[in-house]
Amino acid sequence: MFLSLLFGLLIGFSLGLTGGGGSIFAVPLLVYGLQVSAHEAVVISLVAVGTTALGGGLVRLRDGEAEPRTALIFGLSGIIGAPLGAWLNPRFPATVLLAGFALLMLAVAFRMWRQANRCPEETRLIRASSHPDDDHAGPVCRYDPGGRLQFTSHCALRLALAGTLTGLLSGLFGVGGGFLIVPALVMIASLPMRRAVATSLWVIAIISAIGFLSHLAAGHPLNIGITLPFVLGGLSGMTLGIAVGRRIAGPALQKLFAGMIVAVAVFMLVKLAIY
């Protein structure tokens, strides 16, 4: 129970600080720290991370830092992908799931670090174009002078497609998707890094809930004894993470997030290679 609380604290801190990374840490901590099977870890991770993200999302919404309409479109689109991911999950060996998870983490971390390092301003607004230096290419989603997001059909479609992919990964790997959601919100919805972190918490809560219900419908069990202290620790860590995150600049947050992802991915690959 002590380890569950401690691990939950780390996950909550990561979510509060960077808007993601909860499941990136939850799955390996459950598998390697608490000796939970990879498939069972997926279900626990969805419940613990989703509940923790919801708690943080309520705080961020109260403070006016989140974009609820963006989160709703992105999150509800996960309904399409999450059941497919949950159906695929038990059809892959645990080693394949963990190795695929680690490689995906490395790819995302590399992209985030490169964007933050190339030009710090790109962590605030990254153009949705394959040619970042093309001054004629604007962001897919734009804001009016009052700071409200202008939902065009193109913007909504891109958000929905990104949400569908995130839902698929949620069901397959047991991830709330924050490590994919934050970059997508910055690139597609043009959110500043800090607002992307806040909005990501709501998306994670929605997609995690969809992913968990998909596993529940498929008859996959939930270990309440491990999940409950995980959630309690996560909510405490979330409070601390939000407080620290408000004192760190956007580019530094993005680099920190990428570094954390790489560290866990390398650890997972080393463990798989040894065993």
Secondary structure, 3 states (H helix, E strand, C coil): CHHHHHHHHHHHHHHHHHCCCHHHHHHHHHHHHCCCCHHHHHHHHHHHHHHHHHHHHHHHHHCCCCCHHHHHHHHHCHHHHHHHHHHHHHHCCHHHHHHHHHHHHHHHHHHHHHHHHHCHHHHCCCCCCCCCCCCCCCCCCEECCCCCEECCHHHHHHHHHHHHHHHHHHHHHCCCCHHHHHHHHHHCCCCCHHHHHHHHHHHHHHHHHHHHHHHHHCCCCCCHHHHHHHHHHHHHHHHHHHHHHCCCCHHHHHHHHHHHHHHHHHHHHHHHHHC
